[in-house]
Amino acid sequence: MTSDDIQREVRRHLAFLGRPATALDIAEALRATGQIVSDSVVLAVQDGITRDSMGIGVLEPLLSIEGLTDIVVNGADQVFIDRGMGLEPTRVRFDDDDAVRQLGVRLAALVGRRLDDGSPYVDARLPNGVRFHAVLSGIAHPGTCLSLRVPAKNRLSLDDWLRSGSVDPRMASILRRLVEKKVAFLISGGTGSGKTTLLGSLLSLVPGQERIVIVEDSRELDPDHSHTVSLESRPANGEGAGLVTMTDLVRQALRMRPDRLVVGEVRGGELRDLLQALNTGHEGGCGTIHANSVADLPARFEALGALGGLSAEATRAQVASAIRVLVHVSRVSTGREVSEIGVMTRDSTGVSARLALRRRDGQTQEDDGMAALMEVLS
């Protein structure tokens, strides 16, 4: 009988207790199944039961991996991790897809959410800070899919980025000056590129006497700062009530006397409210946004502005005066790096993103927007 078989038999015996099981209960259940009872066996079974009922089941050991940022599960036989070098396969396996589904259902219930055939997907934040997403096998192939975004165990400072070679000294100096001069900026990049991590590092440079108000869809930012308030959006409940959108939260944040308004990720109509805030005296605002490069951002702004009811012309006009500097983070073979810094400038079309610095193959080069960037930082 395998260790998993033993645990299943023990759980079956404990199911009728009606109370949390003690070590003595587990020992008696082991004897009932014909197993040899020792302190080490009881502790191993107890750890396994606790893991499966309170933690993330068979995935729990992966949380101890250094630098872990993501765990993704594609059905019972495919479990991958990301620790900064892209997705890597693991040897972790589930018994079957039903075991994956059960884990997803339990994690959803842990935060008061449903995951069933009537509600086949869920996006939530677990009590330990892990961001959790699940899609059931009815609409996902090759089976139930789980995605877990694991918060960093240690807060990274800008000096940590420097030491790892993820940002060069010249770019780091410009990033420090952005914060010091209260210049409004956005950090762009792809999924898992380090946008949120870099933003947290820069927010840690904000003077302690300033109040930071952070708005996020799912709370991830945790800067090393003495005066930070975080607001988190909320989906509607089963009756369709209780919805709190990012747009709602940006409007509330403006009434909370922020010295720095931060939108963890700009992904929808909240861009309109953020631009209005930055254009009405709220200096030093910042956030992250999904994009492939600095050059792609003007088109991205227009698309998000349309979700907020802004025309392309209105979006360009507001962006031109609200967002001053753009920072792009990329995934490279050695991990993550700050690859571009650009500046928003007005032109015949209304606004454009001009590169000031770009990093390629370990070398940082100036581009035609450098003079405009220095003017913004002066």
Secondary structure, 3 states (H helix, E strand, C coil): CCHHHHHHHHHHHHCCCCCCCCHHHHHHHHHHCCCCCCHHHHHHHHHHHHHHHHCCHHHHHHHHCCCCCEEEEECCCCEEEECCCCEEECCCCCCCHHHHHHHHHHHHHHCCCCCECCECEEEEECCCCCEEEEECCCCCCCCCEEEEECCCCCCCCHHHHHHHCCCCHHHHHHHHHHHHCCCCEEEEECCCCCHHHHHHHHHCCCCCCCCEEEEECCCCCCCCCCCEEEEECECCCCCCCCCECHHHHHHHHCCCCCCEEEECCCCCCHHHHHHHHHCCCCCCCEEEEECCCHHHHHHHHHHHHHHCCCCHHHHHHHHHHHCCEEEEEEEECCEEEEEEEEEEECCCCCCEEEEEEEEECCEEEECCCHHHHHHHHC
